[in-house]
Every structure is written in C-alpha cells, then in structure tokens.
Amino acid sequence: MSRRHRVLLLLVDGERSLDEVVQLGRQVGVPRSYIDELFALGLIVIGPPMAQPISEFAALGSDQAPTQPGAMGDTIGLGGAMGNTELAQLDAQDIDLAQARVAVLQVLRANAPVFGMVTMIRVRRVRSRAELQALLPEVQARLSRSRPPVEARQLMQRVESLLAVR
C-alpha cells in the first residue's frame, strides 16, 4: 500500500465526515482519487458520498497545492490513482476491459481481500488491456493461495478471452 493510501487510512477514524477526510487529504497532498480507490476496494466506509466530486486541489490556492504531483510518492505502480470519473470514461471506451477488470476485482476481493489488496489497487489502475494482461500472473499467484487451481485457471481463461476480443 502506498504512503498516500496509508495517510488516508489514518484520517478515517469513524468520526470525520468524508468532506473532512477529503480536505485533510488535500492539505497533505493526497488527491481525491486515492479515496475513491479505497472506497472502490471496500477498504473504507464513510457516511453518504459527497454531492459534488472535488477536483484535485480545486479548493486550494495554487500556493498550497504540492509543487510536484508525486511529492509523497506512490509505490503501487501502474500510474497514479484514478478517480471514478476517469475510470468510468475508460470503461465506456472498452467494455470488455471493464468487464475483465470487474471480474478480477470481484474474485480478488472475495478470495484474497488482505494479501491481494495491492494487486487490487493495481488492477483498478489499469488503463489498457496490455496493462491488465501484464498483471494476470500476479493475480493468478494471489488466487493460487486461496482457490483451487482449476477455479483460478477458469477465471484466468475468462479474463484472457475478454481481453482478446477486438
């Protein structure tokens, strides 16, 4: 888990609202998309969602925004965090990639919720079929610990067939 994810997990204390967590996260240079990732993976739950999405650092003056986007570093890999809007746009462009991503995330969440967490973040961040294809060996390794080999192989075949279409 990246440093930014850990910072957000520390901010979620059961008493702060989502608005407060977003604001505190922005103050330390953590974009909203990282909160979206934690929500999407089911790692945090905070009251009702905000009425309007906040673009990164929109409410801050330019002098308060971090000078470099990677100032706090992200060791997860495969690019930076993706907000829900960007993810929805990518999914609309390639339905098969979206279905493959959802299938992999569901099975990882069900069968490897703890030791597959970083893999889930990486899967959520994929922006192309090639990136997801490159992650399949890692996904299979995570699943081999918890699923019978036949089931894991069937899932991988289904995902590969979704990625091969086009």
Residue pairs with C-beta under 8 A, 6 or more apart in sequence:
1 9
1 76
1 117
1 118
1 121
2 34
2 73
2 74
2 75
2 76
2 121
3 72
3 73
3 74
3 75
4 29
4 30
4 31
4 34
4 72
4 73
4 74
4 81
5 34
5 37
5 38
5 76
5 121
7 25
7 28
7 30
7 72
8 21
8 25
8 30
8 34
8 35
8 38
8 44
9 38
9 43
9 44
11 20
11 21
11 24
11 25
12 21
12 38
12 44
12 46
16 24
16 46
17 46
17 47
18 35
18 46
18 47
18 48
18 49
18 50
19 50
21 35
21 46
22 32
22 35
22 50
22 54
23 59
25 31
25 32
25 34
25 35
26 32
26 54
26 56
26 57
26 59
26 60
27 60
27 64
28 72
29 65
29 66
29 71
29 72
30 72
31 56
31 57
31 69
31 80
31 81
31 83
32 53
32 54
32 55
32 56
32 83
33 56
33 80
33 81
33 82
33 83
33 86
34 81
35 44
36 81
36 82
36 83
36 84
36 87
37 81
37 82
37 121
37 124
37 125
38 44
39 45
39 46
40 84
40 87
40 105
40 124
41 105
41 109
41 117
41 120
41 121
41 124
42 109
42 113
43 117
53 83
53 84
53 85
57 64
57 65
57 66
66 72
69 80
70 80
74 80
74 81
76 118
76 121
76 122
76 125
77 122
78 122
78 125
78 126
78 127
78 131
78 135
79 125
79 127
80 125
81 125
82 90
82 124
82 125
82 127
87 124
90 97
90 98
90 127
91 97
91 98
91 101
92 98
94 129
96 129
96 162
96 163
96 165
96 166
97 126
97 128
97 129
97 132
97 162
97 163
99 162
100 129
100 132
100 159
100 162
100 163
101 123
101 124
101 126
101 132
103 155
103 158
103 159
103 162
104 123
104 132
104 135
104 139
104 155
104 159
105 120
105 123
105 124
107 143
107 147
107 155
108 116
108 119
108 120
108 123
108 139
108 142
108 143
109 116
109 120
111 142
111 143
111 146
111 147
112 119
112 142
112 143
112 145
112 146
115 142
115 145
116 139
116 142
116 143
119 135
119 138
119 139
119 142
122 135
122 138
123 132
123 135
123 139
125 131
126 132
126 135
129 163
132 159
132 163
133 160
133 163
136 156
136 159
136 160
139 156
139 159
140 152
140 156
143 151
143 152
143 155
144 152
147 155
